[in-house]
Amino acid sequence: MRTPADLTVLIVDDNDYARAIAETSLKKLGVGRILEAADAAGGLDVLNRGKVDLVLLDWYMPEINGAGFVRLAQSHDVNVPIIITTAYATKQNFARMRELGLEHVLVKPFEPVQLHRMMAAALARSRDADLDGMRVVEL
């Protein structure tokens, strides 16, 4: 079984503060390797260069938004669980996410325990990670 310390998570968000909050939450969960990209193009580059177990993806970004990132990843046969993070929880956004096959959405701001649940759900289908054993630690 893989543990959180074995996971590599990529954060793709154009907002420095949002990336820092997500990174802190992942550290509290004991995630071993955290990668970051400030835009979708950078995130796709990271995906193409190495192994990533999970992506935390901002829905609204300049140039290429979350939907564009997902379409590009799918067109290059990149199959990695994606959790959308957004402050814009609208019916239209959720409908668009479903159209793209996305099931995992975290509304900002979120707590580490919410992230833990979402990661467990997203990874349950594709990995053997033992995320039930994750504990939130204070940093």
C-alpha positions as CSV (number, residue, x, y, z in Angstrom):
1,M,0.0,0.0,0.0
2,R,1.1,3.5,-0.8
3,T,1.0,6.2,1.9
4,P,0.6,10.0,1.6
5,A,4.4,10.3,1.9
6,D,4.7,8.4,-1.3
7,L,2.4,10.7,-3.3
8,T,3.4,13.4,-5.7
9,V,0.7,16.2,-6.0
10,L,0.8,19.0,-8.6
11,I,-0.8,22.3,-7.7
12,V,-1.8,24.4,-10.7
13,D,-3.1,27.8,-9.7
14,D,-2.3,31.3,-11.0
15,N,-2.6,32.8,-7.5
16,D,0.5,32.6,-5.3
17,Y,-1.5,32.7,-2.1
18,A,-3.9,30.0,-3.2
19,R,-0.9,27.8,-4.1
20,A,0.7,28.4,-0.7
21,I,-2.6,27.5,1.1
22,A,-2.9,24.3,-0.9
23,E,0.7,23.4,-0.2
24,T,0.3,23.9,3.5
25,S,-2.8,21.7,3.5
26,L,-1.0,19.0,1.6
27,K,1.9,19.2,4.1
28,K,-0.5,18.8,7.0
29,L,-1.7,15.6,5.3
30,G,1.8,14.3,5.0
31,V,2.1,14.4,1.2
32,G,5.7,13.6,0.3
33,R,6.3,15.6,-2.9
34,I,4.5,18.8,-3.9
35,L,5.0,20.4,-7.3
36,E,3.6,23.7,-8.4
37,A,2.8,25.6,-11.6
38,A,1.5,29.1,-11.9
39,D,-0.5,28.4,-15.1
40,A,-1.9,25.6,-17.2
41,A,0.9,25.5,-19.7
42,G,3.4,25.1,-16.8
43,G,1.2,22.4,-15.2
44,L,1.1,20.4,-18.5
45,D,4.8,20.7,-18.8
46,V,5.3,19.2,-15.3
47,L,2.8,16.4,-16.1
48,N,4.8,15.6,-19.3
49,R,8.1,15.5,-17.5
50,G,7.4,13.2,-14.6
51,K,5.2,11.1,-12.4
52,V,2.3,12.9,-10.8
53,D,-0.3,11.0,-8.7
54,L,-2.9,13.8,-8.4
55,V,-3.5,17.4,-9.7
56,L,-5.1,20.2,-7.7
57,L,-6.3,22.4,-10.5
58,D,-7.7,26.0,-10.3
59,W,-10.8,26.4,-12.5
60,Y,-10.3,30.1,-13.4
61,M,-6.9,31.0,-14.8
62,P,-5.8,33.4,-17.6
63,E,-4.9,32.1,-21.0
64,I,-5.7,28.4,-20.5
65,N,-8.4,27.8,-17.8
66,G,-9.1,24.5,-15.9
67,A,-11.3,23.2,-18.7
68,G,-8.6,23.9,-21.3
69,F,-6.0,22.1,-19.1
70,V,-8.3,19.1,-18.8
71,R,-8.9,18.9,-22.5
72,L,-5.2,19.2,-23.3
73,A,-4.3,16.5,-20.8
74,Q,-7.0,14.2,-22.2
75,S,-5.8,14.8,-25.8
76,H,-2.3,13.7,-24.8
77,D,-3.6,10.6,-23.0
78,V,-2.5,11.9,-19.6
79,N,-4.6,10.0,-17.1
80,V,-4.2,11.4,-13.6
81,P,-6.9,12.2,-11.0
82,I,-7.8,15.9,-11.0
83,I,-9.4,17.8,-8.2
84,I,-10.8,21.1,-9.3
85,T,-10.4,24.0,-6.8
86,T,-12.6,27.0,-7.3
87,A,-14.2,30.0,-5.5
88,Y,-16.9,30.1,-8.2
89,A,-19.3,27.3,-7.3
90,T,-22.0,27.9,-9.9
91,K,-24.4,25.5,-11.6
92,Q,-22.8,26.4,-15.0
93,N,-19.3,25.6,-13.8
94,F,-20.4,22.3,-12.2
95,A,-22.2,21.3,-15.4
96,R,-19.1,22.1,-17.5
97,M,-17.0,20.0,-15.1
98,R,-19.3,17.1,-15.4
99,E,-19.2,17.4,-19.2
100,L,-15.4,17.0,-18.9
101,G,-15.8,13.9,-16.7
102,L,-14.6,15.7,-13.6
103,E,-16.2,14.5,-10.3
104,H,-14.0,16.0,-7.6
105,V,-14.5,19.7,-6.8
106,L,-13.3,21.6,-3.7
107,V,-14.8,25.1,-3.1
108,K,-12.2,27.6,-1.9
109,P,-11.4,28.2,0.9
110,F,-11.2,24.5,2.0
111,E,-9.8,22.8,5.1
112,P,-7.2,20.0,5.1
113,V,-9.8,17.5,6.2
114,Q,-12.0,18.3,3.1
115,L,-8.9,17.9,0.9
116,H,-8.2,14.6,2.6
117,R,-11.6,13.3,1.8
118,M,-11.5,14.5,-1.8
119,M,-8.0,13.0,-2.4
120,A,-9.1,9.7,-1.0
121,A,-12.1,9.7,-3.3
122,A,-10.1,10.7,-6.4
123,L,-7.3,8.3,-5.8
124,A,-9.5,5.3,-4.8
125,R,-10.3,4.7,-8.4
126,S,-6.8,4.8,-9.7
127,R,-4.3,4.0,-6.9
128,D,-3.8,1.8,-3.9
129,A,-2.9,4.7,-1.6
130,D,-3.7,4.1,2.0
131,L,-5.3,7.5,2.6
132,D,-7.5,6.3,5.4
133,G,-4.4,6.4,7.5
134,M,-3.8,10.1,6.8
135,R,-3.7,12.4,9.8
136,V,-3.8,16.2,9.8
137,V,-0.7,17.5,11.6
138,E,-0.2,21.0,12.9
139,L,2.7,22.8,11.3
